[in-house]
Amino acid sequence: MSSIVLGQTIWVVGLIVWFIIRYPHVRRARRTATLRREGTWRERLLLAIAFAGLFAIPAVSLATGRPRAFAYDPGYGCVVLGGALFALSLWLFRRSHKDLGRQWSAALEVRRDHQVVRNGVYRTIRHPMYASFWLWAAAQAFLLPNLMASLSGLVAVAILFFTRIGFEERMLIEAFGEDYRRYMQETKRIIPGIY
């Protein structure tokens, strides 16, 4: 199997696993009451950008081989690194959902009985789900044989993260006050001990 086919296969399998992890949480979230929702139009736009960069652009590129001008062979070393990053991303993604439980939602929302989660991966970082998306985007950059498709994830996640994180943290401070401020002092955003 060539490194190109291997990288594409790992990306497709990773994507399927991602949907399998997310599906039961989406179903449960629909049944959990929402007390407050932030920026509906902005949320839809940001989630559409993330979808485009992490799924649509790469999928079209894999299906059509376009744009051909940006095609290259990533080589086995990059594919192995990309596979390892994707595996780590999926583990962190699953763990984030498990630790959040009923408090998870795709949009910026405060749920009924919402509280600051400090267990599991949330002991060291406040936003492990964003960290999992950064890892997925980095994995995609190593796995896919087209610069536009491989880098679209990093661009999309950067737009999502840097546009959304300030709104999300302000919303959580408003909802939880000093408890969330203390939690912010105890943890980093997405990289333990660094950022």
N, CA and C atoms as a LAMMPS dump frame, in Angstrom:
ITEM: TIMESTEP
0
ITEM: NUMBER OF ATOMS
585
ITEM: BOX BOUNDS ff ff ff
-5.0000000000000000e+02 5.0000000000000000e+02
-5.0000000000000000e+02 5.0000000000000000e+02
-5.0000000000000000e+02 5.0000000000000000e+02
ITEM: ATOMS id mol type element x y z
1 1 1 N 0.857 -1.183 0
2 1 2 C 0 0 0
3 1 3 C 0.899 1.241 0
4 2 1 N 0.61 2.159 -0.883
5 2 2 C 1.407 3.379 -0.962
6 2 3 C 1.119 4.279 0.239
7 3 1 N 2.036 5.197 0.505
8 3 2 C 1.834 6.119 1.631
9 3 3 C 0.612 6.998 1.388
10 4 1 N 0.323 7.312 0.121
11 4 2 C -0.85 8.145 -0.195
12 4 3 C -2.13 7.406 0.181
13 5 1 N -2.254 6.171 -0.241
14 5 2 C -3.457 5.385 0.059
15 5 3 C -3.56 5.122 1.559
16 6 1 N -2.441 4.825 2.202
17 6 2 C -2.446 4.585 3.643
18 6 3 C -2.911 5.825 4.404
19 7 1 N -2.38 6.997 4.054
20 7 2 C -2.792 8.236 4.708
21 7 3 C -4.269 8.52 4.519
22 8 1 N -4.753 8.329 3.302
23 8 2 C -6.172 8.556 3.031
24 8 3 C -7.045 7.573 3.809
25 9 1 N -6.604 6.331 3.875
26 9 2 C -7.365 5.302 4.595
27 9 3 C -7.433 5.632 6.081
28 10 1 N -6.317 6.014 6.661
29 10 2 C -6.306 6.382 8.079
30 10 3 C -7.237 7.563 8.324
31 11 1 N -7.226 8.552 7.431
32 11 2 C -8.1 9.72 7.6
33 11 3 C -9.568 9.308 7.56
34 12 1 N -9.944 8.459 6.588
35 12 2 C -11.339 8.029 6.455
36 12 3 C -11.761 7.207 7.672
37 13 1 N -10.926 6.264 8.107
38 13 2 C -11.25 5.458 9.29
39 13 3 C -11.361 6.353 10.526
40 14 1 N -10.445 7.303 10.678
41 14 2 C -10.505 8.232 11.803
42 14 3 C -11.791 9.034 11.803
43 15 1 N -12.218 9.458 10.634
44 15 2 C -13.455 10.222 10.511
45 15 3 C -14.66 9.376 10.921
46 16 1 N -14.682 8.13 10.493
47 16 2 C -15.779 7.225 10.867
48 16 3 C -15.798 7.017 12.378
49 17 1 N -14.635 6.787 12.967
50 17 2 C -14.554 6.603 14.421
51 17 3 C -15.024 7.867 15.136
52 18 1 N -14.65 9.042 14.612
53 18 2 C -15.078 10.314 15.206
54 18 3 C -16.607 10.383 15.264
55 19 1 N -17.271 10.043 14.154
56 19 2 C -18.739 10.079 14.118
57 19 3 C -19.346 9.047 15.068
58 20 1 N -18.727 7.882 15.189
59 20 2 C -19.217 6.863 16.122
60 20 3 C -19.105 7.363 17.558
61 21 1 N -18.029 8.04 17.882
62 21 2 C -17.862 8.6 19.233
63 21 3 C -18.908 9.679 19.488
64 22 1 N -19.114 10.555 18.531
65 22 2 C -19.979 11.725 18.74
66 22 3 C -21.464 11.388 18.75
67 23 1 N -21.898 10.424 17.957
68 23 2 C -23.329 10.172 17.744
69 23 3 C -24.151 10.022 19.036
70 24 1 N -23.768 9.156 19.975
71 24 2 C -24.613 9.023 21.175
72 24 3 C -24.684 10.303 22.003
73 25 1 N -23.655 11.113 21.954
74 25 2 C -23.656 12.366 22.718
75 25 3 C -24.585 13.396 22.07
76 26 1 N -24.646 13.39 20.743
77 26 2 C -25.581 14.278 20.044
78 26 3 C -27.013 13.897 20.401
79 27 1 N -27.31 12.607 20.388
80 27 2 C -28.667 12.153 20.741
81 27 3 C -29.029 12.549 22.172
82 28 1 N -28.102 12.345 23.096
83 28 2 C -28.365 12.684 24.491
84 28 3 C -28.511 14.192 24.669
85 29 1 N -27.699 14.969 23.958
86 29 2 C -27.758 16.431 24.086
87 29 3 C -29.117 16.978 23.662
88 30 1 N -29.726 16.347 22.689
89 30 2 C -31.05 16.805 22.242
90 30 3 C -32.106 16.662 23.334
91 31 1 N -31.879 15.733 24.265
92 31 2 C -32.844 15.481 25.338
93 31 3 C -32.536 16.261 26.615
94 32 1 N -31.455 17.032 26.612
95 32 2 C -31.055 17.772 27.807
96 32 3 C -31.449 19.244 27.651
97 33 1 N -32.121 19.769 28.641
98 33 2 C -32.615 21.148 28.584
99 33 3 C -31.458 22.146 28.55
100 34 1 N -31.628 23.183 27.734
101 34 2 C -30.658 24.264 27.62
102 34 3 C -31.198 25.49 28.332
103 35 1 N -30.373 26.071 29.197
104 35 2 C -30.781 27.274 29.919
105 35 3 C -30.368 28.542 29.189
106 36 1 N -29.224 28.458 28.479
107 36 2 C -28.715 29.645 27.789
108 36 3 C -27.908 29.215 26.575
109 37 1 N -28.104 29.936 25.471
110 37 2 C -27.358 29.656 24.235
111 37 3 C -26.759 30.963 23.742
112 38 1 N -25.505 30.902 23.308
113 38 2 C -24.773 32.079 22.822
114 38 3 C -24.708 32.125 21.3
115 39 1 N -24.878 33.304 20.711
116 39 2 C -24.595 33.603 19.319
117 39 3 C -24.966 32.56 18.292
118 40 1 N -26.251 32.355 18.085
119 40 2 C -26.706 31.294 17.196
120 40 3 C -26.152 31.434 15.783
121 41 1 N -26.226 32.603 15.167
122 41 2 C -25.741 32.75 13.777
123 41 3 C -24.23 32.579 13.719
124 42 1 N -23.535 33.13 14.702
125 42 2 C -22.074 33.005 14.743
126 42 3 C -21.672 31.541 14.944
127 43 1 N -22.393 30.854 15.81
128 43 2 C -22.126 29.442 16.055
129 43 3 C -22.292 28.62 14.784
130 44 1 N -23.369 28.861 14.078
131 44 2 C -23.608 28.106 12.831
132 44 3 C -22.499 28.358 11.812
133 45 1 N -22.087 29.591 11.697
134 45 2 C -21.02 29.935 10.76
135 45 3 C -19.706 29.262 11.148
136 46 1 N -19.336 29.33 12.421
137 46 2 C -18.083 28.724 12.874
138 46 3 C -18.104 27.202 12.724
139 47 1 N -19.223 26.587 13.039
140 47 2 C -19.319 25.132 12.884
141 47 3 C -19.297 24.742 11.408
142 48 1 N -19.856 25.578 10.537
143 48 2 C -19.796 25.315 9.097
144 48 3 C -18.356 25.415 8.585
145 49 1 N -17.606 26.382 9.091
146 49 2 C -16.192 26.526 8.704
147 49 3 C -15.402 25.303 9.165
148 50 1 N -15.643 24.867 10.405
149 50 2 C -14.954 23.679 10.914
150 50 3 C -15.308 22.457 10.08
151 51 1 N -16.577 22.303 9.74
152 51 2 C -17.021 21.184 8.901
153 51 3 C -16.334 21.228 7.535
154 52 1 N -16.251 22.407 6.952
155 52 2 C -15.609 22.542 5.644
156 52 3 C -14.136 22.143 5.698
157 53 1 N -13.42 22.641 6.697
158 53 2 C -11.982 22.398 6.77
159 53 3 C -11.589 21.009 7.214
160 54 1 N -12.406 20.41 8.088
161 54 2 C -12.059 19.092 8.614
162 54 3 C -12.736 17.945 7.866
163 55 1 N -13.763 18.255 7.081
164 55 2 C -14.462 17.187 6.376
165 55 3 C -14.686 17.469 4.891
166 56 1 N -15.398 18.542 4.563
167 56 2 C -15.843 18.754 3.183
168 56 3 C -14.686 18.925 2.203
169 57 1 N -13.776 19.837 2.477
170 57 2 C -12.656 20.077 1.55
171 57 3 C -11.796 18.821 1.398
172 58 1 N -11.4 18.164 2.499
173 58 2 C -10.635 16.926 2.334
174 58 3 C -11.41 15.833 1.594
175 59 1 N -12.704 15.685 1.882
176 59 2 C -13.495 14.638 1.223
177 59 3 C -13.584 14.878 -0.28
178 60 1 N -13.818 16.117 -0.681
179 60 2 C -13.869 16.438 -2.116
180 60 3 C -12.518 16.18 -2.757
181 61 1 N -11.454 16.562 -2.075
182 61 2 C -10.114 16.334 -2.597
183 61 3 C -9.824 14.842 -2.759
184 62 1 N -10.205 14.042 -1.761
185 62 2 C -9.987 12.6 -1.861
186 62 3 C -10.819 11.984 -2.976
187 63 1 N -12.046 12.452 -3.146
188 63 2 C -12.938 11.894 -4.158
189 63 3 C -12.533 12.282 -5.574
190 64 1 N -11.984 13.485 -5.74
191 64 2 C -11.699 13.992 -7.092
192 64 3 C -10.219 14.105 -7.425
193 65 1 N -9.368 14.122 -6.385
194 65 2 C -7.941 14.346 -6.62
195 65 3 C -7.601 15.797 -6.897
196 66 1 N -8.553 16.677 -6.707
197 66 2 C -8.348 18.097 -6.991
198 66 3 C -8.168 18.894 -5.711
199 67 1 N -7.537 20.01 -5.776
200 67 2 C -6.829 20.579 -6.921
201 67 3 C -5.479 19.869 -7.14
202 68 1 N -5.272 19.431 -8.339
203 68 2 C -4.088 18.637 -8.687
204 68 3 C -2.778 19.405 -8.486
205 69 1 N -2.825 20.715 -8.609
206 69 2 C -1.604 21.526 -8.461
207 69 3 C -1.012 21.431 -7.056
208 70 1 N -1.828 21.042 -6.07
209 70 2 C -1.368 20.973 -4.684
210 70 3 C -1.079 19.543 -4.215
211 71 1 N -1.13 18.576 -5.139
212 71 2 C -0.916 17.172 -4.777
213 71 3 C 0.562 16.899 -4.503
214 72 1 N 0.822 16.008 -3.552
215 72 2 C 2.185 15.574 -3.226
216 72 3 C 2.1 14.238 -2.501
217 73 1 N 3.225 13.571 -2.354
218 73 2 C 3.285 12.308 -1.612
219 73 3 C 3.835 12.611 -0.22
220 74 1 N 3.029 12.433 0.841
221 74 2 C 3.504 12.779 2.176
222 74 3 C 4.594 11.837 2.699
223 75 1 N 4.709 10.647 2.151
224 75 2 C 5.711 9.69 2.627
225 75 3 C 5.242 8.961 3.873
226 76 1 N 5.844 7.802 4.106
227 76 2 C 5.422 6.955 5.225
228 76 3 C 5.674 7.593 6.591
229 77 1 N 6.763 8.321 6.74
230 77 2 C 7.055 8.959 8.025
231 77 3 C 5.952 9.919 8.437
232 78 1 N 5.521 10.756 7.509
233 78 2 C 4.436 11.709 7.802
234 78 3 C 3.131 10.972 8.084
235 79 1 N 2.867 9.907 7.333
236 79 2 C 1.62 9.163 7.516
237 79 3 C 1.591 8.488 8.886
238 80 1 N 2.703 7.919 9.308
239 80 2 C 2.761 7.292 10.64
240 80 3 C 2.546 8.35 11.726
241 81 1 N 3.211 9.49 11.595
242 81 2 C 3.02 10.574 12.558
243 81 3 C 1.567 11.049 12.548
244 82 1 N 0.999 11.221 11.361
245 82 2 C -0.398 11.631 11.25
246 82 3 C -1.346 10.627 11.88
247 83 1 N -1.073 9.337 11.676
248 83 2 C -1.908 8.303 12.285
249 83 3 C -1.84 8.343 13.802
250 84 1 N -0.649 8.562 14.341
251 84 2 C -0.484 8.647 15.796
252 84 3 C -1.219 9.872 16.347
253 85 1 N -1.114 11.005 15.652
254 85 2 C -1.81 12.211 16.1
255 85 3 C -3.327 12.028 16.039
256 86 1 N -3.802 11.352 14.983
257 86 2 C -5.249 11.13 14.863
258 86 3 C -5.731 10.203 15.981
259 87 1 N -4.958 9.171 16.293
260 87 2 C -5.332 8.271 17.386
261 87 3 C -5.401 9.032 18.712
262 88 1 N -4.423 9.884 18.976
263 88 2 C -4.425 10.692 20.189
264 88 3 C -5.619 11.645 20.193
265 89 1 N -5.911 12.236 19.051
266 89 2 C -7.058 13.127 18.917
267 89 3 C -8.358 12.404 19.265
268 90 1 N -8.53 11.209 18.724
269 90 2 C -9.758 10.45 18.968
270 90 3 C -9.872 10.027 20.434
271 91 1 N -8.756 9.649 21.05
272 91 2 C -8.785 9.304 22.469
273 91 3 C -9.218 10.516 23.302
274 92 1 N -8.611 11.677 23.02
275 92 2 C -8.933 12.891 23.773
276 92 3 C -10.372 13.329 23.52
277 93 1 N -10.834 13.178 22.293
278 93 2 C -12.208 13.519 21.919
279 93 3 C -13.196 12.651 22.708
280 94 1 N -12.957 11.358 22.735
281 94 2 C -13.816 10.432 23.466
282 94 3 C -13.786 10.735 24.964
283 95 1 N -12.592 10.941 25.484
284 95 2 C -12.429 11.204 26.909
285 95 3 C -13.132 12.508 27.301
286 96 1 N -13.032 13.528 26.451
287 96 2 C -13.697 14.817 26.727
288 96 3 C -15.202 14.638 26.834
289 97 1 N -15.775 13.89 25.893
290 97 2 C -17.219 13.634 25.941
291 97 3 C -17.6 12.874 27.211
292 98 1 N -16.817 11.854 27.526
293 98 2 C -17.119 11.039 28.707
294 98 3 C -17.06 11.879 29.978
295 99 1 N -16.036 12.718 30.105
296 99 2 C -15.881 13.538 31.304
297 99 3 C -16.961 14.609 31.409
298 100 1 N -17.41 15.142 30.281
299 100 2 C -18.467 16.167 30.304
300 100 3 C -19.841 15.568 30.57
301 101 1 N -20.071 14.373 30.084
302 101 2 C -21.374 13.732 30.273
303 101 3 C -22.495 14.538 29.657
304 102 1 N -23.552 14.757 30.413
305 102 2 C -24.743 15.46 29.904
306 102 3 C -24.507 16.954 29.672
307 103 1 N -23.38 17.463 30.098
308 103 2 C -23.113 18.889 29.937
309 103 3 C -22.584 19.239 28.559
310 104 1 N -22.26 18.234 27.732
311 104 2 C -21.724 18.516 26.41
312 104 3 C -22.805 19.027 25.466
313 105 1 N -22.424 19.967 24.619
314 105 2 C -23.258 20.39 23.487
315 105 3 C -22.322 20.908 22.404
316 106 1 N -22.768 20.827 21.154
317 106 2 C -21.947 21.294 20.041
318 106 3 C -21.871 22.823 20.025
319 107 1 N -22.937 23.465 20.45
320 107 2 C -22.999 24.927 20.464
321 107 3 C -22.607 25.442 21.854
322 108 1 N -22.4 26.754 21.938
323 108 2 C -22.111 27.37 23.24
324 108 3 C -23.407 27.469 24.034
325 109 1 N -23.544 26.572 25.006
326 109 2 C -24.769 26.498 25.794
327 109 3 C -24.448 26.216 27.255
328 110 1 N -25.323 26.688 28.114
329 110 2 C -25.309 26.282 29.512
330 110 3 C -26.517 25.369 29.666
331 111 1 N -26.269 24.168 30.176
332 111 2 C -27.313 23.148 30.305
333 111 3 C -27.939 23.166 31.694
334 112 1 N -29.065 22.511 31.809
335 112 2 C -29.692 22.348 33.119
336 112 3 C -28.737 21.547 34.008
337 113 1 N -28.595 21.942 35.26
338 113 2 C -27.689 21.301 36.23
339 113 3 C -26.228 21.368 35.799
340 114 1 N -25.882 22.36 35.005
341 114 2 C -24.504 22.528 34.516
342 114 3 C -23.596 22.897 35.69
343 115 1 N -22.383 22.386 35.665
344 115 2 C -21.392 22.729 36.678
345 115 3 C -20.011 22.683 36.045
346 116 1 N -19.04 23.256 36.727
347 116 2 C -17.661 23.243 36.237
348 116 3 C -17.122 21.825 36.402
349 117 1 N -16.659 21.244 35.307
350 117 2 C -16.113 19.885 35.328
351 117 3 C -14.613 19.984 35.588
352 118 1 N -14.156 19.254 36.611
353 118 2 C -12.737 19.278 36.978
354 118 3 C -12.127 17.875 36.987
355 119 1 N -12.858 16.886 36.539
356 119 2 C -12.349 15.52 36.584
357 119 3 C -11.798 15.089 35.223
358 120 1 N -11.087 13.961 35.224
359 120 2 C -10.545 13.422 33.981
360 120 3 C -9.57 14.379 33.322
361 121 1 N -9.701 14.54 32.016
362 121 2 C -8.781 15.424 31.288
363 121 3 C -8.984 16.886 31.653
364 122 1 N -10.127 17.2 32.252
365 122 2 C -10.405 18.579 32.654
366 122 3 C -9.621 18.995 33.897
367 123 1 N -8.92 18.068 34.504
368 123 2 C -8.057 18.436 35.647
369 123 3 C -6.886 19.296 35.187
370 124 1 N -6.408 19.067 33.965
371 124 2 C -5.204 19.774 33.509
372 124 3 C -5.47 20.794 32.406
373 125 1 N -6.511 20.59 31.6
374 125 2 C -6.835 21.583 30.567
375 125 3 C -8.329 21.865 30.556
376 126 1 N -8.672 23.136 30.289
377 126 2 C -10.073 23.564 30.321
378 126 3 C -10.837 23.158 29.08
379 127 1 N -10.152 23.045 27.954
380 127 2 C -10.848 22.813 26.686
381 127 3 C -10.228 21.651 25.913
382 128 1 N -10.309 20.437 26.46
383 128 2 C -9.693 19.301 25.776
384 128 3 C -10.339 18.967 24.436
385 129 1 N -11.61 19.321 24.27
386 129 2 C -12.234 19.032 22.979
387 129 3 C -11.609 19.898 21.885
388 130 1 N -11.326 21.152 22.192
389 130 2 C -10.596 21.982 21.224
390 130 3 C -9.214 21.396 20.959
391 131 1 N -8.563 20.914 22.006
392 131 2 C -7.248 20.292 21.827
393 131 3 C -7.356 19.099 20.888
394 132 1 N -8.442 18.328 21.005
395 132 2 C -8.616 17.176 20.111
396 132 3 C -8.805 17.632 18.666
397 133 1 N -9.48 18.759 18.463
398 133 2 C -9.641 19.28 17.106
399 133 3 C -8.304 19.77 16.537
400 134 1 N -7.49 20.402 17.374
401 134 2 C -6.154 20.812 16.917
402 134 3 C -5.332 19.594 16.524
403 135 1 N -5.416 18.533 17.318
404 135 2 C -4.685 17.306 16.991
405 135 3 C -5.202 16.683 15.696
406 136 1 N -6.519 16.68 15.508
407 136 2 C -7.106 16.158 14.271
408 136 3 C -6.59 16.965 13.079
409 137 1 N -6.605 18.276 13.195
410 137 2 C -6.142 19.136 12.096
411 137 3 C -4.666 18.894 11.796
412 138 1 N -3.855 18.727 12.833
413 138 2 C -2.431 18.428 12.631
414 138 3 C -2.267 17.066 11.968
415 139 1 N -3.043 16.083 12.409
416 139 2 C -2.993 14.752 11.797
417 139 3 C -3.347 14.839 10.317
418 140 1 N -4.386 15.58 10.01
419 140 2 C -4.831 15.748 8.621
420 140 3 C -3.72 16.346 7.768
421 141 1 N -2.973 17.275 8.343
422 141 2 C -1.872 17.906 7.603
423 141 3 C -0.796 16.887 7.23
424 142 1 N -0.617 15.849 8.039
425 142 2 C 0.378 14.817 7.746
426 142 3 C -0.171 13.674 6.9
427 143 1 N -1.492 13.462 6.925
428 143 2 C -2.081 12.294 6.275
429 143 3 C -2.481 12.504 4.82
430 144 1 N -2.968 13.68 4.491
431 144 2 C -3.582 13.859 3.172
432 144 3 C -2.574 14.339 2.124
433 145 1 N -2.688 13.804 0.893
434 145 2 C -1.703 14.079 -0.152
435 145 3 C -2.005 15.312 -0.997
436 146 1 N -2.607 16.321 -0.384
437 146 2 C -2.933 17.534 -1.109
438 146 3 C -2.825 18.692 -0.123
439 147 1 N -1.992 19.675 -0.432
440 147 2 C -1.757 20.774 0.512
441 147 3 C -3.032 21.515 0.898
442 148 1 N -3.923 21.739 -0.063
443 148 2 C -5.154 22.454 0.268
444 148 3 C -5.997 21.636 1.246
445 149 1 N -6.158 20.355 0.976
446 149 2 C -6.957 19.494 1.853
447 149 3 C -6.27 19.293 3.195
448 150 1 N -4.963 19.132 3.17
449 150 2 C -4.262 18.836 4.419
450 150 3 C -4.216 20.04 5.347
451 151 1 N -4.104 21.234 4.803
452 151 2 C -3.996 22.434 5.641
453 151 3 C -5.335 23.09 5.946
454 152 1 N -6.392 22.693 5.247
455 152 2 C -7.708 23.296 5.483
456 152 3 C -8.181 23.086 6.915
457 153 1 N -7.821 21.954 7.506
458 153 2 C -8.223 21.696 8.891
459 153 3 C -7.585 22.657 9.875
460 154 1 N -6.293 22.925 9.694
461 154 2 C -5.606 23.859 10.599
462 154 3 C -6.206 25.259 10.507
463 155 1 N -6.517 25.693 9.291
464 155 2 C -7.122 27.009 9.106
465 155 3 C -8.502 27.051 9.758
466 156 1 N -9.301 26.016 9.518
467 156 2 C -10.659 25.983 10.065
468 156 3 C -10.657 25.942 11.588
469 157 1 N -9.795 25.111 12.182
470 157 2 C -9.744 25.012 13.638
471 157 3 C -9.231 26.313 14.25
472 158 1 N -8.276 26.956 13.595
473 158 2 C -7.787 28.246 14.097
474 158 3 C -8.915 29.275 14.113
475 159 1 N -9.688 29.33 13.045
476 159 2 C -10.823 30.275 12.994
477 159 3 C -11.829 29.942 14.083
478 160 1 N -12.196 28.672 14.206
479 160 2 C -13.153 28.256 15.229
480 160 3 C -12.643 28.597 16.631
481 161 1 N -11.439 28.164 16.935
482 161 2 C -10.906 28.328 18.287
483 161 3 C -10.733 29.794 18.667
484 162 1 N -10.023 30.562 17.837
485 162 2 C -9.703 31.932 18.225
486 162 3 C -10.909 32.866 18.157
487 163 1 N -11.921 32.514 17.377
488 163 2 C -13.143 33.318 17.35
489 163 3 C -14.055 32.965 18.514
490 164 1 N -14.085 31.696 18.886
491 164 2 C -15.071 31.207 19.844
492 164 3 C -14.609 31.208 21.293
493 165 1 N -13.336 31.025 21.555
494 165 2 C -12.865 30.775 22.919
495 165 3 C -13.165 31.923 23.883
496 166 1 N -13.026 33.149 23.419
497 166 2 C -13.321 34.298 24.288
498 166 3 C -14.785 34.347 24.684
499 167 1 N -15.686 34.122 23.718
500 167 2 C -17.121 34.098 24.009
501 167 3 C -17.448 32.975 24.991
502 168 1 N -16.853 31.801 24.754
503 168 2 C -17.141 30.652 25.604
504 168 3 C -16.691 30.9 27.046
505 169 1 N -15.492 31.426 27.213
506 169 2 C -15.007 31.64 28.574
507 169 3 C -15.789 32.753 29.281
508 170 1 N -16.18 33.797 28.555
509 170 2 C -17.013 34.837 29.175
510 170 3 C -18.358 34.264 29.614
511 171 1 N -18.946 33.415 28.767
512 171 2 C -20.224 32.801 29.104
513 171 3 C -20.092 31.939 30.363
514 172 1 N -19.005 31.199 30.469
515 172 2 C -18.794 30.333 31.634
516 172 3 C -18.511 31.152 32.894
517 173 1 N -17.814 32.269 32.752
518 173 2 C -17.6 33.154 33.907
519 173 3 C -18.933 33.726 34.378
520 174 1 N -19.782 34.142 33.425
521 174 2 C -21.101 34.665 33.793
522 174 3 C -21.949 33.603 34.476
523 175 1 N -21.841 32.364 34.007
524 175 2 C -22.663 31.285 34.562
525 175 3 C -22.151 30.807 35.916
526 176 1 N -20.818 30.753 36.107
527 176 2 C -20.25 30.118 37.294
528 176 3 C -19.421 31.055 38.164
529 177 1 N -19.184 32.276 37.724
530 177 2 C -18.502 33.279 38.532
531 177 3 C -17.134 32.876 39.028
532 178 1 N -16.919 33.057 40.345
533 178 2 C -15.614 32.794 40.947
534 178 3 C -15.155 31.35 40.801
535 179 1 N -16.1 30.432 40.783
536 179 2 C -15.741 29.018 40.628
537 179 3 C -15.006 28.802 39.307
538 180 1 N -15.506 29.41 38.234
539 180 2 C -14.833 29.244 36.936
540 180 3 C -13.528 30.043 36.885
541 181 1 N -13.507 31.211 37.505
542 181 2 C -12.256 31.992 37.552
543 181 3 C -11.15 31.211 38.262
544 182 1 N -11.496 30.544 39.354
545 182 2 C -10.509 29.707 40.056
546 182 3 C -10.04 28.565 39.155
547 183 1 N -10.984 27.958 38.47
548 183 2 C -10.654 26.868 37.557
549 183 3 C -9.707 27.351 36.45
550 184 1 N -9.92 28.562 35.962
551 184 2 C -9.043 29.138 34.936
552 184 3 C -7.623 29.306 35.475
553 185 1 N -7.497 29.666 36.734
554 185 2 C -6.173 29.83 37.345
555 185 3 C -5.482 28.485 37.568
556 186 1 N -6.262 27.424 37.752
557 186 2 C -5.713 26.094 38.025
558 186 3 C -5.302 25.343 36.757
559 187 1 N -5.799 25.769 35.592
560 187 2 C -5.602 25 34.356
561 187 3 C -5.138 25.894 33.206
562 188 1 N -4.705 25.266 32.144
563 188 2 C -4.389 25.95 30.885
564 188 3 C -5.511 25.641 29.896
565 189 1 N -5.58 26.403 28.812
566 189 2 C -6.667 26.22 27.853
567 189 3 C -6.612 24.875 27.127
568 190 1 N -5.516 24.613 26.411
569 190 2 C -5.495 23.391 25.592
570 190 3 C -4.204 22.581 25.684
571 191 1 N -3.121 23.166 26.203
572 191 2 C -1.856 22.435 26.334
573 191 3 C -1.463 22.462 27.805
574 192 1 N -1.452 21.286 28.465
575 192 2 C -1.156 21.263 29.907
576 192 3 C 0.151 21.994 30.236
577 193 1 N 0.054 22.909 31.189
578 193 2 C 1.23 23.623 31.68
579 193 3 C 1.785 24.705 30.755
580 194 1 N 1.222 24.856 29.554
581 194 2 C 1.785 25.806 28.583
582 194 3 C 0.785 26.864 28.155
583 195 1 N -0.344 26.464 27.544
584 195 2 C -1.321 27.43 27.039
585 195 3 C -2.727 26.913 27.28
